[in-house]
Amino acid sequence: MADEKKKKLGIIGEFKAFISRGNVLDMAVGLIIGSAFTAIVNSLVGDLLMPLLGIVTGGINFSDMKWVLQEAVMEGEEILTPEVAVNYGAFIQYIINFLLIAVSVFLLVKGINAVRARAERKKKEEEEAAPPDPQLVLLEEIRDLLKEKK
């Protein structure tokens, strides 16, 4: 019985160690942020860019385009056999959405990288402009004196 508790605690302990590792937590945070970002990008594409694209294309709604293979069989209002169609317009819509999302993400990443590069340049310039550490200067002088003695 004591061995079983020890094994359970060992597994629980191992799980705690696994779940609290930095990369797992980073992945979880990334997943949550990614989900929120997906909603923003979907809104950007669906609510802003697609209506503009609709104006440019003369109001074509790609999602309604299809190639009907077999008409629906109906009896009054009741559908006996549903329509069989290749919805190529929906496929075109998804391709457009993907391309717009990809461009949006690319521009976002490009912007973030530019901000990071600017911050790194500023940090490097500050480090170069900072006066040297007095201890380091003293150690360099001692090193140079020791070289001269040899």
Buried (B, 14 or more C-beta within 10 A) or exposed (E): EEEEEEEEEEEEEEEEEEEEEEEEEEEEEEEEEEEEBEEEBEEBBEEEBBEEBEEEEEEEEBBEBBEEEEEEEEEEEEEEEEEEBEBEBBBBBEEBBEEBBEEBEEEEEEEEEEEEEEEEEEEEEEEEEEEEEEEEEEEEEEEEEEEEEE
